[in-house]
Amino acid sequence: MVELQALPSRIGQVRRIVSAQLRYWHMDPLIDRAALGVTELLTNVHLHAQPDKTCVVEMELLLDRLTVSVRDHDPRLPVVKAAETLATCGRGLAMVAAVSESWGARPDGESGKVVWFTLPAPVAARELTARPPRRTPREQAAPRFTEVVSVEDLRPAHAPARSAVVG
């Protein structure tokens, strides 16, 4: 989970975080589509969300499916516009729909929404999540595939994050 202001400079950072997390999960084939999808969703927050541009990006891996979601404080649900062939804007959600297995939007409480998309997990990644390495009973814990990084801890791509929950 990453909380941020959806500004153009932050969108590039989130793309790198998403790419790094997918590499860590051995899901390299999904990097391009996930990065494109999250870029389009964050751009929509930047261009359209009111009253502010604060949002949360989450990635969840459950067996055979990766779900990427963006939560913001604007309760208005997005509207998909019929994109013209030569249009240079207004195609974000159509692109998300084209690269994903499924997508959608839902209200989130009284003052916000969540827009999400799913991608099928590659077979190799499914096997890794289905068969975790053997651990002693003391080390075992329920698998959790969410990384938590605060905006203050964002560093260049080569530096490790200080606070992360992966287990």
C-alpha positions, 0 to 999 in steps of 0.5 A, a space after each residue: 500500500 502506498 499513500 501519495 499525492 497523485 502528482 506527475 512526479 509521484 506517478 513515476 515513483 509508484 510505477 517503479 514501486 509496482 515494478 519492483 514488487 512484481 519482480 519480487 513476486 516473480 511476476 515479471 510478465 505483468 509489469 508492463 500492463 500493471 504499470 500502465 494501468 496504475 499510471 492511467 488510474 493515478 493520472 485520472 486522480 490527478 486530473 479529476 479528483 476533488 477535493 484533493 489529489 491524495 490517494 492510496 495504491 494497493 496491490 493484492 495477489 490471491 492465488 491466480 489473480 493480481 488486483 491493483 486498486 487506487 482509492 481517492 477522496 472523490 465520491 464521483 465514479 468514473 465515466 468511460 467515454 467513447 474514445 476517438 481514434 486520434 484522441 490524445 486524452 480521455 482514453 485512460 479507462 479504455 486502456 485499463 480495460 484493454 490491458 486487464 482481465 477485469 476492472 471496475 469502480 465502487 464507492 468507498 464510504 461516503 467520501 471516496 471511491 476505489 477504481 481497480 483492475 485485475 491481471 491473471 497471475 503467471 503460472 510460475 507465480 501461482 506455484 510460488 504462492 501456492 507452495 510457500 517454503 517450509 518453515 518451522 512452526 514458530 516462523 509460520 504465518 498466514 501469507 500476506 502480500 501487501 507492501 506498506 511504504 509511507 510517502 516520507 520513506 520514498 527513496 530512489 529506486 535503488 534504495 530499500 524502503 525502511 518500513 515494509 510489511 511482507 510476510 
